Amino acid sequence: MDEFNALVEEANKVFLENFDDSTWFGRCIFLSWYCDVGTCDFCFRSTVKHKIKHAQSARRSVASIITDAIIGKNLGWRIEFLTGGYRIFSFPEILDIAKKVSQVYGEKIWTNLGALSRDELEMLSPYVSGVCASIEAINPELHDKICPDKPIGPYSEMLKVAGELGLKKSMTIVVGLGEVQEDFEMLADFITSHKLDRITFYALKPVQGTPYTKSPEPEEYVWWIAKTRVRFPKLEIMAGLTPKRSSDYAELLLKAGANALTKFPAVKRFGSEQAKEIERQAASAGRKFHGSLTELPAVDWDAEVDPLPFDDVLKGQVKEKLAQYIEGMKKNKH
Ligand code: SF4
């Protein structure tokens, strides 16, 4: 057996010794399509085209954010995190949205909203169980080149304070930005020193208008996940299905020790061949997939909205949006 297959096999073994055989889909809920940082050189939000299309004023309506949450909850998707919109929405608005989304789910949620201050974390803590730091690249030189306006220091500080407040902690990392396998030790140090509970991996998806032209090979992406699983047996590992055909290697991501999958346009591609393939591959990895990317449950959607503690205007808007989204998902399926 070659080195790579031996690593994946070991990672799968470590996973099964520490977790049950379930998996799920983790959905990001975006607050806006615009980013106020907007200078990370790999990101579609840094491209001129994106900035023109999504001017700073382009915020998602609260009704559509809540609609996302209601659909996700009923399809058994977990919230990966609430993200985006920092400095687009005011902090009181963000706080209100986090509260409303946690009310829909009936539990505290995760957020990924930039480097939050102690006061902000304290205010969010009734609705938020964990915070994520978008580190993207762990090698400091590479990081400063790629994300010049998103330094690691304030995120480290946020994670420290989050720990003091009893919140869980997570980070994101994008494989394919230029890190080499020797940099793994830097990642391991970061996870250890910040006592992280979770990490989310993404494979770089090259975007036109950025300096990148190719995604990492699946083996390269999977290597980082498997290494992390072996080194950190109890860490929650999420794996993004970033590149176009990544549904083809969902099985490999799970066998490499990822707990669950994220970054798939689950509403837009609901019931699609790719969605079916993800579920099939989860099964062939020996995992029970909780929730569904392919079957709409029989839900009285209005009855999901009625008991929520929101005003009638908002409830009306959510019902309208829900009807549109569900209609679209049914059409995708056929
Ligand atoms: S990576 Fe995050 S912070 Fe950087 S431009 Fe993209 S959305 Fe903004």
py3Dmol code that shows the C-alpha trace and the ligand (Angstrom):
import py3Dmol

protein = """\
ATOM      1  CA  MET A   1       0.000   0.000   0.000  1.00  0.00           C
ATOM      2  CA  ASP A   2       1.435   3.401  -0.858  1.00  0.00           C
ATOM      3  CA  GLU A   3       2.011   6.120   1.722  1.00  0.00           C
ATOM      4  CA  PHE A   4      -1.121   8.110   0.841  1.00  0.00           C
ATOM      5  CA  ASN A   5      -3.511   5.159   1.088  1.00  0.00           C
ATOM      6  CA  ALA A   6      -1.885   4.079   4.361  1.00  0.00           C
ATOM      7  CA  LEU A   7      -2.422   7.591   5.763  1.00  0.00           C
ATOM      8  CA  VAL A   8      -6.092   7.630   4.734  1.00  0.00           C
ATOM      9  CA  GLU A   9      -6.616   4.182   6.201  1.00  0.00           C
ATOM     10  CA  GLU A  10      -5.056   5.244   9.487  1.00  0.00           C
ATOM     11  CA  ALA A  11      -7.158   8.440   9.540  1.00  0.00           C
ATOM     12  CA  ASN A  12     -10.338   6.429   8.980  1.00  0.00           C
ATOM     13  CA  LYS A  13      -9.389   4.091  11.813  1.00  0.00           C
ATOM     14  CA  VAL A  14      -8.695   7.019  14.163  1.00  0.00           C
ATOM     15  CA  PHE A  15     -12.019   8.584  13.161  1.00  0.00           C
ATOM     16  CA  LEU A  16     -13.996   5.412  13.896  1.00  0.00           C
ATOM     17  CA  GLU A  17     -12.290   4.998  17.267  1.00  0.00           C
ATOM     18  CA  ASN A  18     -13.434   8.478  18.283  1.00  0.00           C
ATOM     19  CA  PHE A  19     -16.777   9.142  16.554  1.00  0.00           C
ATOM     20  CA  ASP A  20     -19.829   7.205  15.491  1.00  0.00           C
ATOM     21  CA  ASP A  21     -20.441   6.520  11.815  1.00  0.00           C
ATOM     22  CA  SER A  22     -22.678   9.530  11.149  1.00  0.00           C
ATOM     23  CA  THR A  23     -22.087  12.458   8.847  1.00  0.00           C
ATOM     24  CA  TRP A  24     -24.041  15.516   7.775  1.00  0.00           C
ATOM     25  CA  PHE A  25     -24.020  18.640   5.643  1.00  0.00           C
ATOM     26  CA  GLY A  26     -22.928  21.912   7.259  1.00  0.00           C
ATOM     27  CA  ARG A  27     -24.505  24.941   5.631  1.00  0.00           C
ATOM     28  CA  CYS A  28     -23.010  28.427   5.727  1.00  0.00           C
ATOM     29  CA  ILE A  29     -25.594  31.155   6.030  1.00  0.00           C
ATOM     30  CA  PHE A  30     -24.384  34.361   4.392  1.00  0.00           C
ATOM     31  CA  LEU A  31     -25.474  37.778   5.609  1.00  0.00           C
ATOM     32  CA  SER A  32     -24.370  39.597   2.479  1.00  0.00           C
ATOM     33  CA  TRP A  33     -22.580  38.897  -0.779  1.00  0.00           C
ATOM     34  CA  TYR A  34     -20.227  41.814  -0.320  1.00  0.00           C
ATOM     35  CA  CYS A  35     -17.071  41.796   1.810  1.00  0.00           C
ATOM     36  CA  ASP A  36     -15.739  44.924   3.412  1.00  0.00           C
ATOM     37  CA  VAL A  37     -12.182  43.493   3.566  1.00  0.00           C
ATOM     38  CA  GLY A  38     -12.269  42.432  -0.071  1.00  0.00           C
ATOM     39  CA  THR A  39      -8.504  42.121  -0.601  1.00  0.00           C
ATOM     40  CA  CYS A  40      -7.738  38.409  -0.064  1.00  0.00           C
ATOM     41  CA  ASP A  41      -6.171  37.616  -3.411  1.00  0.00           C
ATOM     42  CA  PHE A  42      -7.829  34.193  -3.983  1.00  0.00           C
ATOM     43  CA  CYS A  43     -11.352  35.209  -3.092  1.00  0.00           C
ATOM     44  CA  PHE A  44     -14.152  35.896  -5.567  1.00  0.00           C
ATOM     45  CA  ARG A  45     -15.184  38.798  -3.374  1.00  0.00           C
ATOM     46  CA  SER A  46     -11.868  40.510  -4.179  1.00  0.00           C
ATOM     47  CA  THR A  47     -12.557  40.621  -7.925  1.00  0.00           C
ATOM     48  CA  VAL A  48     -13.653  43.814  -9.604  1.00  0.00           C
ATOM     49  CA  LYS A  49     -16.522  41.959 -11.265  1.00  0.00           C
ATOM     50  CA  HIS A  50     -17.880  40.846  -7.917  1.00  0.00           C
ATOM     51  CA  LYS A  51     -17.499  44.291  -6.385  1.00  0.00           C
ATOM     52  CA  ILE A  52     -19.466  45.851  -9.223  1.00  0.00           C
ATOM     53  CA  LYS A  53     -22.168  43.218  -9.114  1.00  0.00           C
ATOM     54  CA  HIS A  54     -22.520  43.333  -5.347  1.00  0.00           C
ATOM     55  CA  ALA A  55     -22.137  46.948  -4.360  1.00  0.00           C
ATOM     56  CA  GLN A  56     -21.626  47.665  -0.697  1.00  0.00           C
ATOM     57  CA  SER A  57     -25.307  48.280  -0.220  1.00  0.00           C
ATOM     58  CA  ALA A  58     -26.182  44.726  -1.316  1.00  0.00           C
ATOM     59  CA  ARG A  59     -27.309  43.116   1.913  1.00  0.00           C
ATOM     60  CA  ARG A  60     -29.471  40.069   2.137  1.00  0.00           C
ATOM     61  CA  SER A  61     -32.854  40.692   3.652  1.00  0.00           C
ATOM     62  CA  VAL A  62     -33.409  39.347   7.145  1.00  0.00           C
ATOM     63  CA  ALA A  63     -36.367  37.392   5.737  1.00  0.00           C
ATOM     64  CA  SER A  64     -34.173  35.516   3.257  1.00  0.00           C
ATOM     65  CA  ILE A  65     -31.572  34.730   5.945  1.00  0.00           C
ATOM     66  CA  ILE A  66     -34.326  33.318   8.175  1.00  0.00           C
ATOM     67  CA  THR A  67     -35.749  31.393   5.221  1.00  0.00           C
ATOM     68  CA  ASP A  68     -32.342  29.740   4.734  1.00  0.00           C
ATOM     69  CA  ALA A  69     -32.324  28.765   8.377  1.00  0.00           C
ATOM     70  CA  ILE A  70     -35.843  27.276   8.289  1.00  0.00           C
ATOM     71  CA  ILE A  71     -35.051  25.222   5.197  1.00  0.00           C
ATOM     72  CA  GLY A  72     -31.742  24.052   6.648  1.00  0.00           C
ATOM     73  CA  LYS A  73     -33.302  23.019   9.917  1.00  0.00           C
ATOM     74  CA  ASN A  74     -36.048  21.006   8.225  1.00  0.00           C
ATOM     75  CA  LEU A  75     -33.631  19.262   5.878  1.00  0.00           C
ATOM     76  CA  GLY A  76     -31.361  18.241   8.742  1.00  0.00           C
ATOM     77  CA  TRP A  77     -28.500  20.523   7.744  1.00  0.00           C
ATOM     78  CA  ARG A  78     -26.402  21.939  10.536  1.00  0.00           C
ATOM     79  CA  ILE A  79     -25.340  25.555  10.443  1.00  0.00           C
ATOM     80  CA  GLU A  80     -21.644  25.582   9.663  1.00  0.00           C
ATOM     81  CA  PHE A  81     -21.639  29.248  10.601  1.00  0.00           C
ATOM     82  CA  LEU A  82     -23.343  32.561  10.044  1.00  0.00           C
ATOM     83  CA  THR A  83     -20.893  34.597   7.989  1.00  0.00           C
ATOM     84  CA  GLY A  84     -20.249  37.700   5.894  1.00  0.00           C
ATOM     85  CA  GLY A  85     -21.697  41.109   6.324  1.00  0.00           C
ATOM     86  CA  TYR A  86     -19.252  42.363   8.902  1.00  0.00           C
ATOM     87  CA  ARG A  87     -19.299  46.176   8.689  1.00  0.00           C
ATOM     88  CA  ILE A  88     -22.137  45.842   6.150  1.00  0.00           C
ATOM     89  CA  PHE A  89     -24.678  45.274   8.877  1.00  0.00           C
ATOM     90  CA  SER A  90     -24.205  47.203  12.109  1.00  0.00           C
ATOM     91  CA  PHE A  91     -23.284  45.065  15.102  1.00  0.00           C
ATOM     92  CA  PRO A  92     -26.770  45.429  16.703  1.00  0.00           C
ATOM     93  CA  GLU A  93     -28.236  44.172  13.405  1.00  0.00           C
ATOM     94  CA  ILE A  94     -25.839  41.200  13.355  1.00  0.00           C
ATOM     95  CA  LEU A  95     -26.725  40.447  16.960  1.00  0.00           C
ATOM     96  CA  ASP A  96     -30.421  40.495  16.118  1.00  0.00           C
ATOM     97  CA  ILE A  97     -29.917  38.168  13.136  1.00  0.00           C
ATOM     98  CA  ALA A  98     -27.806  35.727  15.179  1.00  0.00           C
ATOM     99  CA  LYS A  99     -30.564  35.710  17.788  1.00  0.00           C
ATOM    100  CA  LYS A 100     -33.278  35.077  15.201  1.00  0.00           C
ATOM    101  CA  VAL A 101     -31.353  32.262  13.455  1.00  0.00           C
ATOM    102  CA  SER A 102     -30.673  30.582  16.800  1.00  0.00           C
ATOM    103  CA  GLN A 103     -34.396  30.896  17.605  1.00  0.00           C
ATOM    104  CA  VAL A 104     -35.232  29.116  14.332  1.00  0.00           C
ATOM    105  CA  TYR A 105     -32.793  26.288  15.101  1.00  0.00           C
ATOM    106  CA  GLY A 106     -33.734  26.170  18.785  1.00  0.00           C
ATOM    107  CA  GLU A 107     -30.059  26.095  19.707  1.00  0.00           C
ATOM    108  CA  LYS A 108     -26.970  28.262  19.766  1.00  0.00           C
ATOM    109  CA  ILE A 109     -25.166  28.632  16.452  1.00  0.00           C
ATOM    110  CA  TRP A 110     -21.616  29.182  15.171  1.00  0.00           C
ATOM    111  CA  THR A 111     -20.480  32.457  13.613  1.00  0.00           C
ATOM    112  CA  ASN A 112     -17.613  33.520  11.360  1.00  0.00           C
ATOM    113  CA  LEU A 113     -17.849  37.299  11.416  1.00  0.00           C
ATOM    114  CA  GLY A 114     -14.299  38.620  11.490  1.00  0.00           C
ATOM    115  CA  ALA A 115     -12.149  39.339  14.531  1.00  0.00           C
ATOM    116  CA  LEU A 116     -14.768  40.187  17.164  1.00  0.00           C
ATOM    117  CA  SER A 117     -14.012  42.141  20.329  1.00  0.00           C
ATOM    118  CA  ARG A 118     -14.635  40.870  23.863  1.00  0.00           C
ATOM    119  CA  ASP A 119     -17.750  43.050  24.157  1.00  0.00           C
ATOM    120  CA  GLU A 120     -19.133  41.720  20.889  1.00  0.00           C
ATOM    121  CA  LEU A 121     -18.431  38.113  21.883  1.00  0.00           C
ATOM    122  CA  GLU A 122     -20.122  38.676  25.227  1.00  0.00           C
ATOM    123  CA  MET A 123     -23.201  40.122  23.541  1.00  0.00           C
ATOM    124  CA  LEU A 124     -23.352  37.237  21.041  1.00  0.00           C
ATOM    125  CA  SER A 125     -22.817  34.516  23.630  1.00  0.00           C
ATOM    126  CA  PRO A 126     -26.520  33.952  24.502  1.00  0.00           C
ATOM    127  CA  TYR A 127     -27.075  32.875  20.869  1.00  0.00           C
ATOM    128  CA  VAL A 128     -23.676  31.630  19.785  1.00  0.00           C
ATOM    129  CA  SER A 129     -21.883  28.452  20.825  1.00  0.00           C
ATOM    130  CA  GLY A 130     -18.690  28.933  18.830  1.00  0.00           C
ATOM    131  CA  VAL A 131     -16.706  31.347  16.696  1.00  0.00           C
ATOM    132  CA  CYS A 132     -14.583  30.687  13.669  1.00  0.00           C
ATOM    133  CA  ALA A 133     -11.420  32.529  12.598  1.00  0.00           C
ATOM    134  CA  SER A 134     -10.958  32.691   8.823  1.00  0.00           C
ATOM    135  CA  ILE A 135      -7.218  32.120   8.821  1.00  0.00           C
ATOM    136  CA  GLU A 136      -7.077  30.751   5.215  1.00  0.00           C
ATOM    137  CA  ALA A 137      -3.271  30.288   5.138  1.00  0.00           C
ATOM    138  CA  ILE A 138      -1.227  29.337   8.183  1.00  0.00           C
ATOM    139  CA  ASN A 139       2.285  30.091   6.960  1.00  0.00           C
ATOM    140  CA  PRO A 140       2.667  33.732   8.145  1.00  0.00           C
ATOM    141  CA  GLU A 141       4.562  34.957   5.069  1.00  0.00           C
ATOM    142  CA  LEU A 142       2.078  33.387   2.722  1.00  0.00           C
ATOM    143  CA  HIS A 143      -0.816  34.608   4.833  1.00  0.00           C
ATOM    144  CA  ASP A 144       0.322  38.232   4.764  1.00  0.00           C
ATOM    145  CA  LYS A 145       0.735  38.108   1.004  1.00  0.00           C
ATOM    146  CA  ILE A 146      -2.631  36.474   0.387  1.00  0.00           C
ATOM    147  CA  CYS A 147      -4.732  38.271   3.009  1.00  0.00           C
ATOM    148  CA  PRO A 148      -2.940  41.619   3.479  1.00  0.00           C
ATOM    149  CA  ASP A 149      -5.844  43.209   5.355  1.00  0.00           C
ATOM    150  CA  LYS A 150      -6.833  40.269   7.503  1.00  0.00           C
ATOM    151  CA  PRO A 151      -3.929  39.726   9.932  1.00  0.00           C
ATOM    152  CA  ILE A 152      -3.771  36.597  12.080  1.00  0.00           C
ATOM    153  CA  GLY A 153      -3.058  38.498  15.341  1.00  0.00           C
ATOM    154  CA  PRO A 154      -6.583  39.851  15.987  1.00  0.00           C
ATOM    155  CA  TYR A 155      -8.050  36.403  15.223  1.00  0.00           C
ATOM    156  CA  SER A 156      -5.665  34.803  17.727  1.00  0.00           C
ATOM    157  CA  GLU A 157      -6.778  37.332  20.310  1.00  0.00           C
ATOM    158  CA  MET A 158     -10.445  36.658  19.537  1.00  0.00           C
ATOM    159  CA  LEU A 159      -9.931  32.908  19.954  1.00  0.00           C
ATOM    160  CA  LYS A 160      -8.210  33.486  23.295  1.00  0.00           C
ATOM    161  CA  VAL A 161     -11.074  35.651  24.564  1.00  0.00           C
ATOM    162  CA  ALA A 162     -13.675  33.225  23.161  1.00  0.00           C
ATOM    163  CA  GLY A 163     -12.038  30.478  25.222  1.00  0.00           C
ATOM    164  CA  GLU A 164     -12.224  32.637  28.354  1.00  0.00           C
ATOM    165  CA  LEU A 165     -15.939  33.181  27.700  1.00  0.00           C
ATOM    166  CA  GLY A 166     -16.553  29.450  27.290  1.00  0.00           C
ATOM    167  CA  LEU A 167     -17.218  29.620  23.546  1.00  0.00           C
ATOM    168  CA  LYS A 168     -16.007  26.922  21.164  1.00  0.00           C
ATOM    169  CA  LYS A 169     -13.316  27.819  18.647  1.00  0.00           C
ATOM    170  CA  SER A 170     -12.633  27.032  15.048  1.00  0.00           C
ATOM    171  CA  MET A 171     -10.557  28.112  12.062  1.00  0.00           C
ATOM    172  CA  THR A 172     -10.725  27.833   8.286  1.00  0.00           C
ATOM    173  CA  ILE A 173      -7.869  26.910   5.985  1.00  0.00           C
ATOM    174  CA  VAL A 174      -7.715  26.829   2.202  1.00  0.00           C
ATOM    175  CA  VAL A 175      -5.502  24.143   0.665  1.00  0.00           C
ATOM    176  CA  GLY A 176      -3.885  25.104  -2.626  1.00  0.00           C
ATOM    177  CA  LEU A 177      -2.781  28.666  -1.878  1.00  0.00           C
ATOM    178  CA  GLY A 178       0.894  27.706  -1.815  1.00  0.00           C
ATOM    179  CA  GLU A 179       1.366  25.953   1.482  1.00  0.00           C
ATOM    180  CA  VAL A 180       3.634  22.930   1.412  1.00  0.00           C
ATOM    181  CA  GLN A 181       3.386  19.779   3.502  1.00  0.00           C
ATOM    182  CA  GLU A 182       6.214  20.997   5.772  1.00  0.00           C
ATOM    183  CA  ASP A 183       3.845  23.791   6.884  1.00  0.00           C
ATOM    184  CA  PHE A 184       1.599  21.193   8.545  1.00  0.00           C
ATOM    185  CA  GLU A 185       3.478  21.659  11.825  1.00  0.00           C
ATOM    186  CA  MET A 186       2.467  25.347  11.852  1.00  0.00           C
ATOM    187  CA  LEU A 187      -1.144  24.301  11.474  1.00  0.00           C
ATOM    188  CA  ALA A 188      -0.785  21.712  14.242  1.00  0.00           C
ATOM    189  CA  ASP A 189       0.763  24.352  16.526  1.00  0.00           C
ATOM    190  CA  PHE A 190      -2.088  26.768  15.850  1.00  0.00           C
ATOM    191  CA  ILE A 191      -4.719  24.125  16.618  1.00  0.00           C
ATOM    192  CA  THR A 192      -2.933  23.110  19.813  1.00  0.00           C
ATOM    193  CA  SER A 193      -2.114  26.557  21.116  1.00  0.00           C
ATOM    194  CA  HIS A 194      -5.630  27.890  20.504  1.00  0.00           C
ATOM    195  CA  LYS A 195      -7.247  24.659  21.781  1.00  0.00           C
ATOM    196  CA  LEU A 196      -9.525  24.506  18.755  1.00  0.00           C
ATOM    197  CA  ASP A 197     -12.688  22.406  18.776  1.00  0.00           C
ATOM    198  CA  ARG A 198     -13.172  22.447  15.024  1.00  0.00           C
ATOM    199  CA  ILE A 199     -11.421  23.179  11.743  1.00  0.00           C
ATOM    200  CA  THR A 200     -12.904  23.671   8.287  1.00  0.00           C
ATOM    201  CA  PHE A 201     -10.801  22.811   5.251  1.00  0.00           C
ATOM    202  CA  TYR A 202     -11.498  24.098   1.758  1.00  0.00           C
ATOM    203  CA  ALA A 203      -9.763  23.265  -1.491  1.00  0.00           C
ATOM    204  CA  LEU A 204      -8.945  26.356  -3.499  1.00  0.00           C
ATOM    205  CA  LYS A 205     -11.376  27.035  -6.302  1.00  0.00           C
ATOM    206  CA  PRO A 206      -9.564  29.289  -8.774  1.00  0.00           C
ATOM    207  CA  VAL A 207     -11.591  32.331  -9.658  1.00  0.00           C
ATOM    208  CA  GLN A 208     -11.186  34.349 -12.829  1.00  0.00           C
ATOM    209  CA  GLY A 209      -9.633  37.715 -12.060  1.00  0.00           C
ATOM    210  CA  THR A 210      -7.405  36.266  -9.282  1.00  0.00           C
ATOM    211  CA  PRO A 211      -3.795  35.010  -9.646  1.00  0.00           C
ATOM    212  CA  TYR A 212      -4.843  31.353  -9.242  1.00  0.00           C
ATOM    213  CA  THR A 213      -5.578  28.959 -12.062  1.00  0.00           C
ATOM    214  CA  LYS A 214      -5.886  25.527 -10.538  1.00  0.00           C
ATOM    215  CA  SER A 215      -7.352  23.616  -7.641  1.00  0.00           C
ATOM    216  CA  PRO A 216      -5.130  21.305  -5.640  1.00  0.00           C
ATOM    217  CA  GLU A 217      -5.221  17.662  -6.648  1.00  0.00           C
ATOM    218  CA  PRO A 218      -7.712  15.722  -4.505  1.00  0.00           C
ATOM    219  CA  GLU A 219      -4.816  13.775  -2.924  1.00  0.00           C
ATOM    220  CA  GLU A 220      -3.114  16.997  -1.830  1.00  0.00           C
ATOM    221  CA  TYR A 221      -6.320  18.319  -0.257  1.00  0.00           C
ATOM    222  CA  VAL A 222      -7.145  15.012   1.392  1.00  0.00           C
ATOM    223  CA  TRP A 223      -3.574  14.694   2.751  1.00  0.00           C
ATOM    224  CA  TRP A 224      -4.088  17.753   5.004  1.00  0.00           C
ATOM    225  CA  ILE A 225      -7.362  16.386   6.344  1.00  0.00           C
ATOM    226  CA  ALA A 226      -5.976  12.905   7.004  1.00  0.00           C
ATOM    227  CA  LYS A 227      -2.853  14.294   8.723  1.00  0.00           C
ATOM    228  CA  THR A 228      -5.036  16.515  10.907  1.00  0.00           C
ATOM    229  CA  ARG A 229      -7.300  13.615  11.845  1.00  0.00           C
ATOM    230  CA  VAL A 230      -4.381  11.402  12.848  1.00  0.00           C
ATOM    231  CA  ARG A 231      -2.759  14.163  14.910  1.00  0.00           C
ATOM    232  CA  PHE A 232      -6.041  15.394  16.476  1.00  0.00           C
ATOM    233  CA  PRO A 233      -8.319  12.387  16.975  1.00  0.00           C
ATOM    234  CA  LYS A 234     -11.158  14.302  18.658  1.00  0.00           C
ATOM    235  CA  LEU A 235     -11.145  17.526  16.653  1.00  0.00           C
ATOM    236  CA  GLU A 236     -14.261  18.172  14.553  1.00  0.00           C
ATOM    237  CA  ILE A 237     -13.126  18.376  10.951  1.00  0.00           C
ATOM    238  CA  MET A 238     -15.330  19.846   8.234  1.00  0.00           C
ATOM    239  CA  ALA A 239     -14.367  19.442   4.584  1.00  0.00           C
ATOM    240  CA  GLY A 240     -15.556  21.838   1.904  1.00  0.00           C
ATOM    241  CA  LEU A 241     -16.645  20.469  -1.445  1.00  0.00           C
ATOM    242  CA  THR A 242     -15.004  23.338  -3.251  1.00  0.00           C
ATOM    243  CA  PRO A 243     -13.885  22.390  -6.751  1.00  0.00           C
ATOM    244  CA  LYS A 244     -16.384  21.714  -9.481  1.00  0.00           C
ATOM    245  CA  ARG A 245     -16.374  17.941  -9.406  1.00  0.00           C
ATOM    246  CA  SER A 246     -15.638  17.554  -5.723  1.00  0.00           C
ATOM    247  CA  SER A 247     -18.779  15.487  -5.229  1.00  0.00           C
ATOM    248  CA  ASP A 248     -16.603  12.809  -6.869  1.00  0.00           C
ATOM    249  CA  TYR A 249     -14.363  12.633  -3.865  1.00  0.00           C
ATOM    250  CA  ALA A 250     -16.763  13.137  -0.962  1.00  0.00           C
ATOM    251  CA  GLU A 251     -16.062   9.510  -0.069  1.00  0.00           C
ATOM    252  CA  LEU A 252     -12.330  10.132   0.147  1.00  0.00           C
ATOM    253  CA  LEU A 253     -12.811  13.227   2.325  1.00  0.00           C
ATOM    254  CA  LEU A 254     -14.893  11.207   4.789  1.00  0.00           C
ATOM    255  CA  LYS A 255     -12.497   8.270   4.770  1.00  0.00           C
ATOM    256  CA  ALA A 256      -9.688  10.736   5.516  1.00  0.00           C
ATOM    257  CA  GLY A 257     -11.474  11.504   8.779  1.00  0.00           C
ATOM    258  CA  ALA A 258     -13.676  14.508   8.023  1.00  0.00           C
ATOM    259  CA  ASN A 259     -16.733  14.494  10.282  1.00  0.00           C
ATOM    260  CA  ALA A 260     -18.922  16.157   7.688  1.00  0.00           C
ATOM    261  CA  LEU A 261     -19.101  18.089   4.435  1.00  0.00           C
ATOM    262  CA  THR A 262     -19.748  21.739   3.705  1.00  0.00           C
ATOM    263  CA  LYS A 263     -19.584  24.316   0.886  1.00  0.00           C
ATOM    264  CA  PHE A 264     -22.049  22.840  -1.537  1.00  0.00           C
ATOM    265  CA  PRO A 265     -24.840  25.005  -3.014  1.00  0.00           C
ATOM    266  CA  ALA A 266     -27.413  22.814  -1.350  1.00  0.00           C
ATOM    267  CA  VAL A 267     -30.508  24.849  -2.251  1.00  0.00           C
ATOM    268  CA  LYS A 268     -29.465  25.634  -5.822  1.00  0.00           C
ATOM    269  CA  ARG A 269     -28.364  22.049  -6.517  1.00  0.00           C
ATOM    270  CA  PHE A 270     -30.944  20.367  -4.347  1.00  0.00           C
ATOM    271  CA  GLY A 271     -31.803  16.943  -5.730  1.00  0.00           C
ATOM    272  CA  SER A 272     -29.212  17.287  -8.513  1.00  0.00           C
ATOM    273  CA  GLU A 273     -26.960  14.459  -9.710  1.00  0.00           C
ATOM    274  CA  GLN A 274     -24.131  15.995  -7.676  1.00  0.00           C
ATOM    275  CA  ALA A 275     -26.280  16.035  -4.533  1.00  0.00           C
ATOM    276  CA  LYS A 276     -27.228  12.392  -5.092  1.00  0.00           C
ATOM    277  CA  GLU A 277     -23.576  11.542  -5.649  1.00  0.00           C
ATOM    278  CA  ILE A 278     -22.611  13.111  -2.312  1.00  0.00           C
ATOM    279  CA  GLU A 279     -25.177  10.959  -0.495  1.00  0.00           C
ATOM    280  CA  ARG A 280     -24.061   7.845  -2.393  1.00  0.00           C
ATOM    281  CA  GLN A 281     -20.434   8.507  -1.593  1.00  0.00           C
ATOM    282  CA  ALA A 282     -21.175   9.089   2.089  1.00  0.00           C
ATOM    283  CA  ALA A 283     -22.812   5.647   2.127  1.00  0.00           C
ATOM    284  CA  SER A 284     -19.855   4.037   0.379  1.00  0.00           C
ATOM    285  CA  ALA A 285     -17.553   5.653   2.967  1.00  0.00           C
ATOM    286  CA  GLY A 286     -19.601   3.695   5.523  1.00  0.00           C
ATOM    287  CA  ARG A 287     -21.322   6.774   6.955  1.00  0.00           C
ATOM    288  CA  LYS A 288     -24.966   7.400   7.764  1.00  0.00           C
ATOM    289  CA  PHE A 289     -25.921  10.733   6.189  1.00  0.00           C
ATOM    290  CA  HIS A 290     -28.193  12.714   8.500  1.00  0.00           C
ATOM    291  CA  GLY A 291     -30.624  14.990   6.744  1.00  0.00           C
ATOM    292  CA  SER A 292     -31.020  15.151   2.988  1.00  0.00           C
ATOM    293  CA  LEU A 293     -29.660  16.946  -0.057  1.00  0.00           C
ATOM    294  CA  THR A 294     -32.166  15.223  -2.311  1.00  0.00           C
ATOM    295  CA  GLU A 295     -35.561  14.671  -0.667  1.00  0.00           C
ATOM    296  CA  LEU A 296     -37.889  17.394   0.560  1.00  0.00           C
ATOM    297  CA  PRO A 297     -39.664  16.335   3.737  1.00  0.00           C
ATOM    298  CA  ALA A 298     -43.447  16.749   3.957  1.00  0.00           C
ATOM    299  CA  VAL A 299     -43.509  20.001   5.890  1.00  0.00           C
ATOM    300  CA  ASP A 300     -46.244  22.563   6.397  1.00  0.00           C
ATOM    301  CA  TRP A 301     -43.859  25.474   5.877  1.00  0.00           C
ATOM    302  CA  ASP A 302     -46.241  28.176   7.111  1.00  0.00           C
ATOM    303  CA  ALA A 303     -46.668  26.214  10.333  1.00  0.00           C
ATOM    304  CA  GLU A 304     -42.890  26.372  10.778  1.00  0.00           C
ATOM    305  CA  VAL A 305     -43.055  30.166  10.688  1.00  0.00           C
ATOM    306  CA  ASP A 306     -46.155  30.823  12.813  1.00  0.00           C
ATOM    307  CA  PRO A 307     -44.710  29.928  16.252  1.00  0.00           C
ATOM    308  CA  LEU A 308     -41.510  31.945  15.758  1.00  0.00           C
ATOM    309  CA  PRO A 309     -41.188  35.012  18.022  1.00  0.00           C
ATOM    310  CA  PHE A 310     -41.023  37.499  15.134  1.00  0.00           C
ATOM    311  CA  ASP A 311     -43.372  40.299  14.148  1.00  0.00           C
ATOM    312  CA  ASP A 312     -46.140  39.634  11.638  1.00  0.00           C
ATOM    313  CA  VAL A 313     -44.557  41.671   8.839  1.00  0.00           C
ATOM    314  CA  LEU A 314     -41.359  39.621   9.017  1.00  0.00           C
ATOM    315  CA  LYS A 315     -43.301  36.361   9.262  1.00  0.00           C
ATOM    316  CA  GLY A 316     -45.253  37.309   6.128  1.00  0.00           C
ATOM    317  CA  GLN A 317     -42.023  38.057   4.252  1.00  0.00           C
ATOM    318  CA  VAL A 318     -40.477  34.756   5.373  1.00  0.00           C
ATOM    319  CA  LYS A 319     -43.544  32.788   4.237  1.00  0.00           C
ATOM    320  CA  GLU A 320     -43.321  34.426   0.822  1.00  0.00           C
ATOM    321  CA  LYS A 321     -39.600  33.656   0.499  1.00  0.00           C
ATOM    322  CA  LEU A 322     -40.063  30.105   1.717  1.00  0.00           C
ATOM    323  CA  ALA A 323     -42.673  29.462  -0.970  1.00  0.00           C
ATOM    324  CA  GLN A 324     -40.236  30.782  -3.641  1.00  0.00           C
ATOM    325  CA  TYR A 325     -37.261  28.773  -2.380  1.00  0.00           C
ATOM    326  CA  ILE A 326     -39.226  25.525  -2.031  1.00  0.00           C
ATOM    327  CA  GLU A 327     -40.702  25.960  -5.502  1.00  0.00           C
ATOM    328  CA  GLY A 328     -37.177  26.410  -6.882  1.00  0.00           C
ATOM    329  CA  MET A 329     -35.913  23.326  -5.038  1.00  0.00           C
ATOM    330  CA  LYS A 330     -38.781  21.236  -6.422  1.00  0.00           C
ATOM    331  CA  LYS A 331     -37.993  22.433  -9.940  1.00  0.00           C
ATOM    332  CA  ASN A 332     -34.280  21.559  -9.530  1.00  0.00           C
ATOM    333  CA  LYS A 333     -35.257  18.091  -8.524  1.00  0.00           C
ATOM    334  CA  HIS A 334     -37.235  17.496 -11.708  1.00  0.00           C
TER     335      HIS A 334
END
"""
ligand_1 = """\
8
SF4
S -11.586 35.709 2.065
Fe -13.153 36.561 3.427
S -12.267 38.491 4.189
Fe -11.063 37.890 2.381
S -12.034 38.966 0.654
Fe -12.962 36.914 0.763
S -14.812 37.184 2.019
Fe -13.489 38.980 2.356
"""
view = py3Dmol.view(width=600, height=400)
view.addModel(protein, "pdb")
view.setStyle({"model": 0}, {"cartoon": {"style": "trace"}})
view.addModel(ligand_1, "xyz")
view.setStyle({"model": 1}, {"stick": {}})
view.zoomTo()
view.show()
